[in-house]
Amino acid sequence: MKIVIDILNSIIPVLYIISFLFYFYDFIKAEKKFINSKRFFLSLTLLFHIVYLLLRTLEFDHPPITNVFEIFTVLAFAISFSYLILELLTDIRGTGPFIIIISIVFQVISSAFIPNIYQVKEVLRNHLLGIHVFSALVGYSAITISAVYGFLYLILFNDIKLNKFGLVFNRLPSLEILERLSFISAIIGFSLLSMAIIIGVIWLPKAFPHFSYIDPKLIGTLLVWIIYGLGIFIKVFGRWQGKKVILFSILGFVIAIFSTIVSNFIARSFHSFY
């Protein structure tokens, strides 16, 4: 089984790159015949990816959450899977390549450095941990998608302001739709992070009796949660719109990335299990 896992580990980044090329070509040409082709190939990529994740779980007897490189491959899958569902539900074209490229970055890094770990701490077999991590990762995936739509909003806004009505203007959805997609993704991300935080509060003292509340991962997650919560509150009750709300989404995403780097590569965190 390990040979199959190693082969899939090498193939999956290539599949994501090919999916990106399909979506990018469709973005440039906007030919109707590529709508089903690009979705089929992305679906095929996700199928291979989920098989890879299941095989890793079975072979190493633990879910792929023990280190940052395992988490990166789960994030790569969750981001593209969430986008595909969103595209099928809304039938909005033109934003795929900007999201799939994020999956490529995560998966390439994961495939290059992911370790094969057979021995893990007993805490990784706790069911609450699985729900906690799943909620957090899908929440961060939604936040990533929200930030991508935010960046696309700013790019399109700037082009309109400069009277540049080229490829970006013709292919991207309107500013209103991009803002709505960013906001919906932010709500989903905030809700799932809330679930992850609640489970963490219940489960954490039992799993780590000597944990610290000043853990960098805890602080980073709380900051992201506060920023997105504040952004959602201001939009709903303060009736903010446009760039002001978009900037909250992008700020939360930047802090999420910074928190991941600090907690996994710089500072010690009990969220690192290896």
FITORBA-754033 format. One record per residue: z, x, y of N, C-alpha, C in turn; residue number from 1; residue in one letter. Coordinates in steps of 0.2 Angstrom, whole numbers, plus 5000, padded with zeros to 4 digits. Layout:
REM FITORBA-754033
  n_c3  n_c1  n_c2  ca_c3  ca_c1  ca_c2  c_c3  c_c1  c_c2    k  r
     Z     X     Y      Z      X      Y     Z     X     Y  NUM  A
...
//
This chain:
REM FITORBA-754033
  n_c3  n_c1  n_c2  ca_c3  ca_c1  ca_c2  c_c3  c_c1  c_c2    k  r
  5000  5004  4994   5000   5000   5000  5000  5004  5006    1  M
  5003  5010  5006   5004   5014   5012  4997  5017  5014    2  K
  4992  5018  5009   4986   5020   5011  4982  5015  5015    3  I
  4983  5008  5013   4980   5003   5016  4983  5002  5023    4  V
  4989  5003  5024   4992   5003   5031  4990  5009  5035    5  I
  4989  5015  5032   4986   5020   5036  4979  5019  5039    6  D
  4975  5016  5034   4968   5014   5036  4968  5009  5041    7  I
  4972  5004  5040   4972   4998   5046  4975  5001  5052    8  L
  4979  5006  5052   4982   5009   5058  4976  5012  5062    9  N
  4972  5015  5058   4966   5019   5062  4960  5014  5064   10  S
  4960  5008  5060   4954   5004   5061  4956  4999  5067   11  I
  4962  4997  5068   4964   4991   5072  4962  4993  5080   12  I
  4964  4999  5082   4962   5001   5089  4954  5001  5090   13  P
  4950  5003  5085   4943   5002   5085  4941  4995  5086   14  V
  4944  4990  5082   4942   4983   5082  4944  4980  5089   15  L
  4949  4982  5092   4951   4980   5099  4946  4982  5104   16  Y
  4944  4989  5103   4939   4991   5108  4932  4988  5107   17  I
  4930  4986  5101   4924   4982   5100  4925  4975  5103   18  I
  4931  4972  5102   4932   4965   5105  4932  4966  5113   19  S
  4934  4971  5116   4934   4972   5123  4927  4973  5125   20  F
  4923  4976  5121   4916   4977   5123  4912  4971  5123   21  L
  4913  4966  5118   4910   4960   5118  4912  4956  5124   22  F
  4919  4956  5126   4921   4952   5132  4918  4955  5138   23  Y
  4918  4961  5138   4916   4965   5145  4908  4963  5146   24  F
  4904  4963  5140   4897   4962   5141  4896  4955  5143   25  Y
  4900  4950  5140   4900   4943   5142  4902  4942  5150   26  D
  4907  4946  5152   4909   4946   5159  4903  4948  5163   27  F
  4899  4953  5161   4893   4956   5165  4887  4951  5165   28  I
  4886  4949  5159   4880   4945   5158  4881  4937  5158   29  K
  4887  4935  5156   4888   4928   5156  4883  4924  5152   30  A
  4881  4927  5146   4877   4923   5142  4880  4918  5137   31  E
  4878  4912  5136   4882   4907   5133  4882  4909  5125   32  K
  4878  4913  5123   4878   4914   5115  4883  4919  5114   33  K
  4886  4922  5118   4892   4927   5117  4899  4924  5117   34  F
  4899  4917  5119   4906   4914   5119  4909  4914  5112   35  I
  4905  4911  5107   4908   4911   5101  4908  4918  5097   36  N
  4904  4922  5099   4904   4929   5096  4910  4933  5098   37  S
  4911  4933  5104   4917   4937   5106  4924  4934  5104   38  K
  4924  4927  5103   4930   4924   5101  4931  4925  5093   39  R
  4925  4925  5090   4926   4927   5083  4928  4934  5081   40  F
  4926  4938  5085   4927   4945   5084  4935  4947  5086   41  F
  4937  4944  5091   4944   4944   5093  4948  4941  5088   42  L
  4946  4935  5085   4950   4932   5080  4951  4936  5074   43  S
  4945  4940  5072   4945   4944   5066  4949  4950  5067   44  L
  4949  4953  5073   4954   4958   5075  4961  4956  5074   45  T
  4963  4951  5076   4970   4948   5076  4972  4947  5069   46  L
  4967  4945  5065   4968   4944   5057  4970  4950  5054   47  L
  4966  4955  5055   4967   4962   5053  4974  4964  5055   48  F
  4976  4963  5061   4982   4966   5064  4988  4962  5061   49  H
  4988  4956  5060   4993   4952   5057  4994  4954  5050   50  I
  4989  4956  5046   4989   4958   5039  4993  4965  5040   51  V
  4991  4969  5045   4994   4976   5045  5002  4975  5047   52  Y
  5004  4971  5051   5011   4970   5053  5015  4967  5047   53  L
  5012  4963  5043   5015   4960   5037  5016  4966  5031   54  L
  5010  4970  5031   5011   4975   5026  5016  4980  5028   55  L
  5016  4982  5034   5022   4987   5036  5028  4984  5035   56  R
  5029  4978  5036   5036   4974   5035  5038  4975  5027   57  T
  5033  4973  5023   5034   4974   5016  5035  4981  5013   58  L
  5031  4985  5016   5031   4992   5013  5038  4996  5015   59  E
  5040  4995  5021   5046   4998   5024  5052  4994  5024   60  F
  5051  4988  5022   5057   4983   5021  5061  4982  5027   61  D
  5057  4982  5033   5060   4980   5039  5055  4978  5044   62  H
  5056  4973  5049   5051   4971   5053  5049  4977  5058   63  P
  5043  4977  5061   5041   4983   5065  5044  4983  5072   64  P
  5051  4984  5072   5054   4984   5079  5059  4990  5079   65  I
  5059  4995  5075   5064   5000   5075  5063  5005  5080   66  T
  5057  5006  5083   5056   5011   5088  5050  5008  5093   67  N
  5049  5012  5098   5045   5009   5104  5038  5009  5101   68  V
  5035  5013  5097   5028   5013   5094  5027  5007  5090   69  F
  5032  5005  5086   5031   4999   5082  5031  4993  5087   70  E
  5035  4993  5092   5036   4987   5097  5029  4987  5100   71  I
  5026  4993  5102   5019   4993   5105  5014  4989  5101   72  F
  5014  4990  5095   5009   4987   5091  5010  4979  5090   73  T
  5016  4977  5090   5018   4970   5091  5016  4967  5097   74  V
  5017  4971  5103   5015   4969   5109  5007  4968  5110   75  L
  5004  4973  5107   4996   4973   5107  4994  4966  5104   76  A
  4997  4965  5098   4995   4958   5095  4997  4952  5099   77  F
  5003  4952  5101   5005   4946   5105  5001  4945  5111   78  A
  4999  4950  5115   4996   4949   5121  4989  4946  5120   79  I
  4985  4949  5115   4978   4946   5113  4979  4940  5110   80  S
  4984  4938  5106   4984   4932   5103  4986  4927  5108   81  F
  4991  4928  5112   4992   4923   5118  4986  4922  5122   82  S
  4982  4927  5123   4977   4926   5128  4971  4921  5124   83  Y
  4970  4923  5118   4965   4919   5114  4967  4912  5114   84  L
  4974  4910  5113   4976   4903   5113  4975  4900  5120   85  I
  4976  4904  5125   4976   4901   5132  4968  4900  5133   86  L
  4964  4905  5131   4957   4904   5132  4954  4898  5128   87  E
  4956  4896  5122   4954   4891   5118  4956  4884  5122   88  L
  4962  4884  5124   4965   4878   5127  4962  4877  5134   89  L
  4961  4882  5138   4958   4881   5145  4951  4881  5145   90  T
  4947  4885  5141   4940   4886   5141  4938  4890  5147   91  D
  4943  4894  5150   4942   4898   5156  4939  4905  5153   92  I
  4933  4907  5156   4930   4913   5154  4931  4918  5160   93  R
  4930  4925  5158   4929   4930   5163  4935  4934  5164   94  G
  4941  4932  5161   4947   4936   5162  4949  4940  5156   95  T
  4945  4939  5150   4947   4942   5144  4947  4950  5144   96  G
  4942  4953  5146   4942   4960   5146  4948  4963  5150   97  P
  4951  4960  5155   4956   4963   5159  4963  4962  5155   98  F
  4963  4958  5150   4969   4957   5146  4969  4961  5140   99  I
  4963  4961  5136   4962   4964   5130  4963  4972  5131  100  I
  4961  4974  5137   4962   4982   5138  4969  4984  5138  101  I
  4974  4979  5139   4981   4981   5139  4983  4981  5132  102  I
  4980  4977  5127   4981   4978   5120  4979  4984  5117  103  S
  4973  4986  5120   4970   4993   5118  4975  4999  5119  104  I
  4977  4999  5126   4982   5004   5128  4988  5004  5123  105  V
  4991  4999  5122   4997   4998   5118  4996  5000  5111  106  F
  4990  4998  5108   4988   4999   5101  4986  5007  5100  107  Q
  4983  5009  5104   4980   5016   5104  4987  5021  5104  108  V
  4991  5020  5108   4998   5024   5108  5001  5023  5102  109  I
  5002  5017  5100   5006   5015   5094  5002  5019  5088  110  S
  4996  5018  5087   4992   5021   5081  4993  5028  5081  111  S
  4993  5031  5087   4994   5039   5087  5000  5041  5085  112  A
  5006  5038  5087   5012   5041   5086  5017  5037  5082  113  F
  5015  5031  5079   5020   5027   5075  5022  5031  5069  114  I
  5029  5031  5068   5032   5034   5062  5032  5029  5056  115  P
  5033  5032  5050   5034   5028   5044  5041  5028  5042  116  N
  5045  5023  5044   5052   5024   5043  5055  5019  5037  117  I
  5057  5022  5032   5060   5018   5026  5067  5016  5027  118  Y
  5071  5021  5029   5078   5020   5030  5080  5018  5037  119  Q
  5083  5012  5038   5085   5009   5044  5092  5007  5044  120  V
  5095  5005  5050   5102   5003   5050  5102  4996  5048  121  K
  5108  4994  5045   5108   4987   5042  5108  4982  5047  122  E
  5109  4983  5053   5108   4978   5059  5101  4975  5059  123  V
  5096  4979  5057   5089   4977   5058  5088  4972  5053  124  L
  5092  4970  5048   5091   4965   5043  5094  4958  5045  125  R
  5097  4958  5051   5100   4952   5054  5095  4947  5056  126  N
  5095  4941  5054   5090   4936   5056  5090  4934  5063  127  H
  5096  4934  5066   5096   4933   5074  5093  4938  5077  128  L
  5093  4945  5075   5090   4950   5078  5082  4949  5078  129  L
  5079  4946  5072   5072   4945   5072  5070  4940  5077  130  G
  5074  4934  5078   5072   4929   5083  5073  4932  5090  131  I
  5078  4936  5091   5079   4939   5098  5074  4943  5100  132  H
  5071  4948  5095   5066   4952   5097  5059  4949  5097  133  V
  5058  4944  5093   5052   4940   5093  5051  4936  5100  134  F
  5057  4933  5102   5057   4930   5109  5056  4934  5114  135  S
  5059  4940  5114   5058   4945   5120  5051  4948  5120  136  A
  5048  4949  5114   5042   4952   5114  5036  4947  5116  137  L
  5037  4941  5114   5032   4936   5116  5033  4935  5124  138  V
  5039  4935  5126   5041   4934   5133  5038  4939  5137  139  G
  5038  4945  5135   5035   4951   5139  5028  4951  5138  140  Y
  5025  4948  5133   5018   4947   5133  5015  4942  5138  141  S
  5019  4937  5138   5017   4932   5143  5018  4934  5150  142  A
  5023  4939  5152   5024   4942   5158  5018  4947  5159  143  I
  5016  4950  5154   5010   4955   5155  5004  4951  5157  144  T
  5003  4945  5154   4997   4941   5155  4997  4938  5162  145  I
  5004  4936  5164   5005   4933   5171  5003  4939  5176  146  S
  5005  4945  5175   5004   4950   5180  4996  4952  5180  147  A
  4993  4952  5174   4986   4953   5175  4982  4948  5179  148  V
  4984  4941  5178   4981   4936   5182  4983  4937  5190  149  Y
  4989  4940  5191   4991   4941   5197  4987  4947  5201  150  G
  4985  4952  5197   4981   4957   5199  4974  4955  5201  151  F
  4971  4951  5196   4965   4948   5197  4965  4943  5203  152  L
  4970  4940  5205   4971   4936   5211  4970  4940  5217  153  Y
  4974  4946  5217   4973   4950   5223  4967  4953  5224  154  L
  4963  4955  5218   4956   4958   5219  4952  4953  5222  155  I
  4952  4946  5219   4947   4941   5221  4949  4939  5229  156  L
  4955  4939  5230   4958   4937   5237  4955  4943  5242  157  F
  4955  4949  5240   4953   4954   5244  4945  4954  5245  158  N
  4942  4952  5240   4934   4952   5240  4932  4946  5245  159  D
  4936  4940  5244   4934   4935   5248  4936  4936  5256  160  I
  4941  4940  5257   4943   4942   5264  4938  4946  5267  161  K
  4935  4951  5263   4930   4955   5265  4923  4953  5265  162  L
  4922  4946  5263   4916   4943   5262  4911  4947  5257  163  N
  4914  4949  5251   4911   4952   5246  4910  4947  5240  164  K
  4904  4944  5240   4903   4938   5235  4899  4941  5229  165  F
  4901  4946  5225   4897   4949   5220  4899  4947  5213  166  G
  4899  4951  5209   4901   4950   5202  4908  4947  5200  167  L
  4913  4950  5204   4920   4948   5203  4920  4941  5205  168  V
  4917  4939  5211   4918   4932   5214  4914  4927  5209  169  F
  4909  4929  5206   4905   4925   5202  4908  4924  5195  170  N
  4911  4929  5193   4914   4928   5186  4921  4926  5185  171  R
  4925  4927  5190   4932   4925   5189  4933  4918  5191  172  L
  4938  4915  5188   4940   4908   5191  4942  4908  5198  173  P
  4943  4903  5201   4945   4902   5208  4952  4905  5209  174  S
  4954  4906  5215   4961   4908   5217  4966  4903  5214  175  L
  4965  4897  5215   4969   4892   5213  4971  4892  5206  176  E
  4965  4893  5202   4966   4893   5194  4970  4900  5192  177  I
  4968  4905  5195   4971   4911   5194  4979  4911  5195  178  L
  4980  4908  5201   4987   4907   5203  4991  4903  5198  179  E
  4988  4897  5196   4991   4893   5191  4992  4896  5184  180  R
  4987  4900  5182   4987   4903   5175  4993  4908  5176  181  L
  4993  4912  5181   4999   4917   5182  5006  4913  5182  182  S
  5006  4908  5185   5012   4904   5186  5014  4901  5179  183  F
  5010  4898  5175   5011   4895   5169  5013  4901  5164  184  I
  5010  4907  5164   5012   4912   5160  5019  4915  5162  185  S
  5020  4915  5168   5027   4917   5171  5033  4912  5168  186  A
  5031  4906  5168   5036   4901   5166  5037  4902  5158  187  I
  5032  4903  5154   5033   4904   5147  5037  4911  5146  188  I
  5035  4916  5150   5039   4922   5149  5046  4922  5151  189  G
  5047  4918  5156   5054   4917   5158  5058  4913  5153  190  F
  5055  4908  5150   5059   4904   5146  5060  4908  5139  191  S
  5056  4912  5137   5057   4916   5131  5062  4921  5132  192  L
  5062  4924  5138   5067   4929   5139  5073  4926  5140  193  L
  5074  4920  5142   5080   4917   5143  5083  4916  5136  194  S
  5079  4914  5131   5081   4913   5124  5083  4919  5121  195  M
  5079  4925  5123   5081   4931   5120  5088  4934  5123  196  A
  5089  4932  5129   5096   4934   5132  5101  4930  5129  197  I
  5100  4924  5128   5106   4919   5126  5108  4922  5118  198  I
  5102  4923  5114   5104   4925   5108  5107  4932  5108  199  I
  5105  4936  5112   5108   4943   5113  5115  4943  5115  200  G
  5117  4938  5119   5124   4937   5121  5128  4935  5115  201  V
  5126  4931  5111   5129   4928   5105  5130  4934  5100  202  I
  5124  4937  5099   5124   4942   5093  5126  4949  5095  203  W
  5126  4951  5101   5127   4958   5103  5134  4960  5101  204  L
  5139  4957  5103   5146   4959   5102  5148  4960  5094  205  P
  5144  4956  5090   5146   4957   5083  5142  4963  5080  206  K
  5136  4964  5082   5132   4969   5080  5134  4976  5083  207  A
  5136  4976  5089   5138   4982   5092  5144  4982  5096  208  F
  5150  4982  5092   5157   4981   5095  5158  4986  5101  209  P
  5155  4992  5102   5156   4996   5107  5150  4997  5112  210  H
  5146  4992  5113   5140   4992   5117  5143  4992  5124  211  F
  5138  4994  5129   5140   4994   5136  5135  4990  5140  212  S
  5138  4986  5145   5134   4981   5149  5129  4985  5154  213  Y
  5131  4992  5154   5126   4996   5159  5121  4999  5155  214  I
  5119  4997  5149   5114   4999   5145  5107  4998  5149  215  D
  5103  5003  5150   5097   5003   5154  5092  4997  5152  216  P
  5092  4996  5145   5088   4990   5143  5091  4983  5145  217  K
  5097  4983  5145   5100   4976   5147  5099  4975  5155  218  L
  5100  4981  5158   5099   4980   5166  5092  4978  5167  219  I
  5087  4982  5164   5080   4981   5166  5078  4974  5164  220  G
  5080  4971  5158   5079   4964   5156  5082  4959  5161  221  T
  5088  4960  5163   5091   4956   5167  5088  4956  5174  222  L
  5085  4961  5177   5082   4962   5183  5075  4958  5182  223  L
  5071  4959  5177   5065   4955   5176  5066  4948  5176  224  V
  5072  4946  5172   5073   4939   5172  5075  4936  5179  225  W
  5079  4939  5182   5081   4937   5189  5075  4936  5194  226  I
  5070  4941  5194   5064   4941   5198  5060  4935  5196  227  I
  5059  4934  5190   5054   4929   5188  5057  4922  5189  228  Y
  5064  4922  5188   5068   4916   5189  5067  4914  5197  229  G
  5068  4919  5201   5068   4918   5208  5061  4916  5210  230  L
  5056  4919  5208   5049   4918   5209  5047  4910  5207  231  G
  5049  4908  5202   5048   4901   5199  5052  4896  5204  232  I
  5058  4898  5205   5062   4894   5210  5059  4893  5217  233  F
  5057  4898  5219   5054   4898   5226  5048  4894  5226  234  I
  5044  4895  5221   5037   4891   5221  5038  4884  5220  235  K
  5043  4882  5216   5044   4875   5214  5048  4872  5220  236  V
  5053  4875  5223   5058   4871   5228  5056  4874  5235  237  F
  5054  4880  5235   5052   4883   5242  5045  4882  5244  238  G
  5041  4879  5239   5034   4878   5240  5030  4884  5243  239  R
  5032  4890  5240   5028   4896   5242  5022  4895  5237  240  W
  5016  4898  5240   5010   4898   5236  5007  4905  5238  241  Q
  5001  4906  5234   4997   4912   5235  5000  4919  5234  242  G
  4999  4924  5238   5001   4931   5237  5008  4932  5236  243  K
  5012  4928  5240   5020   4929   5240  5022  4928  5233  244  K
  5020  4922  5229   5022   4921   5222  5019  4926  5218  245  V
  5013  4928  5219   5010   4933   5214  5013  4940  5214  246  I
  5016  4942  5220   5019   4948   5221  5026  4948  5217  247  L
  5029  4942  5216   5035   4942   5212  5033  4944  5204  248  F
  5027  4941  5202   5025   4942   5195  5024  4949  5194  249  S
  5020  4952  5199   5018   4959   5198  5024  4964  5198  250  I
  5029  4962  5203   5035   4966   5203  5039  4966  5197  251  L
  5040  4960  5194   5043   4959   5188  5040  4963  5182  252  G
  5033  4963  5182   5030   4967   5177  5031  4975  5177  253  F
  5031  4977  5184   5032   4984   5185  5039  4986  5183  254  V
  5044  4982  5184   5051   4984   5182  5051  4983  5174  255  I
  5048  4979  5171   5048   4978   5164  5045  4985  5161  256  A
  5040  4987  5163   5037   4994   5161  5041  4999  5162  257  I
  5044  5000  5168   5049   5005   5170  5055  5005  5165  258  F
  5058  4999  5164   5063   4998   5160  5062  5001  5153  259  S
  5056  4999  5150   5054   5001   5143  5054  5009  5143  260  T
  5051  5012  5148   5050   5019   5148  5057  5023  5148  261  I
  5062  5020  5153   5068   5023   5154  5072  5022  5147  262  V
  5073  5016  5145   5077   5015   5139  5075  5018  5133  263  S
  5068  5020  5132   5066   5023   5126  5064  5030  5126  264  N
  5063  5033  5132   5061   5040   5132  5066  5044  5137  265  F
  5070  5041  5141   5074   5045   5146  5081  5044  5144  266  I
  5084  5038  5145   5091   5037   5144  5092  5034  5137  267  A
  5098  5035  5134   5100   5033   5128  5102  5025  5128  268  R
  5100  5022  5123   5101   5014   5123  5102  5012  5116  269  S
  5107  5007  5115   5108   5005   5108  5102  5001  5106  270  F
  5097  5000  5110   5091   4996   5108  5086  5001  5104  271  H
  5088  5007  5104   5084   5012   5100  5087  5013  5093  272  S
  5084  5011  5088   5087   5011   5081  5086  5017  5077  273  F
  5082  5022  5080   5080   5027   5075  5084  5033  5077  274  Y
//
